[in-house]
């Protein structure tokens, strides 16, 4: 243990920069000029990956180490979609740079790394987003959905809603004493308070939301590749122009209703008037069916019910470690606030 926390942090940063430096020669894009490397840690994310900002010849790049559980087949699927969307003239999708072997990622110490274009702009601010910015965000998401649907689509029940129903049913029958004991063993009082309130609220709301999921899971919906974790921190704007959409780690085949529920919940929480306004802007470009409209509501309400439980499972039951405890508590607090609003 270091007596000086700043010394410990500085040495950690030095080690992270050295780790990234070893990877740079694998990307021909960075061989022309000396590089300046800045470690961003998880950059506010909670997936377990890490990001470095690379400056070379007055150009900026993002070097990303993917979470440890990522597989090569999974990453090839994600990258194939990024390439396809970029080739559809969606310039807000980061360009991926190839390795000396011609691949879109490299492996080091059983972890996968990618080098991508650094996207300009600032993240969305939900309290100050303008109508013009809403138009731009709606258009960007619609364009991604359009490009994905043109490549491959089907009409089937939503995999995500099916997974949520299974999770809800599992938590209905879980050993509550075991969960409470696991929460207590963490010795994290702030987490314990939110977790206990989340469990109590789940008991009140699970029957209603379970019925909604049960009614929705068999409904066929148009499915294609969707982002699934498109929230305000993953969208960059310069003025009223979307200049970056990042983080494709959650991409899977799904209904676009899930994406629309995710972005609206992130931006507007429970202000349904603003939800309707945003969806109207999206529908000017990509109309929604009545079934998709209903699915948006079910996606949101089930996420409100289950998100806190997912965090309890990860932290208390699976004992996962996250680099920013304050960010975890912030996510849990938002989830609980929305859950309590749902119960009103």
Buried (B, 14 or more C-beta within 10 A) or exposed (E): EEEEEEEEEEEEEEEBBEBBBEBBEBBEBBEEEEBEBBBBBBBEBBBBBBBBBBBBEEEBBBBBBBBEEBEEEBBEBBBEBBBBBBEBEBBBBBBBBBBEEEBBBBBEEEBBBBBBBBBEBEBBEBEEBEEEBBBBBBBBBBBBBBBBBEEEBEEEBBBBBBEBBEBBBEBEEBEEEEBBEBBBEEEBEEBBBBBBBBBEBBEEBBEEBBEBBEEBBEBEBBBBBBBBBBBBBBBBBEEBBBBBBBBBBBBBBBBBBBBBBBBBBBBBBBEEEBBEBBBEBBBEBBEBEEBBEBBBBBBBBBBBBBBBBBBBBBBBEEEEEBEBEEBBBEBBEBBBBBBBEBEE
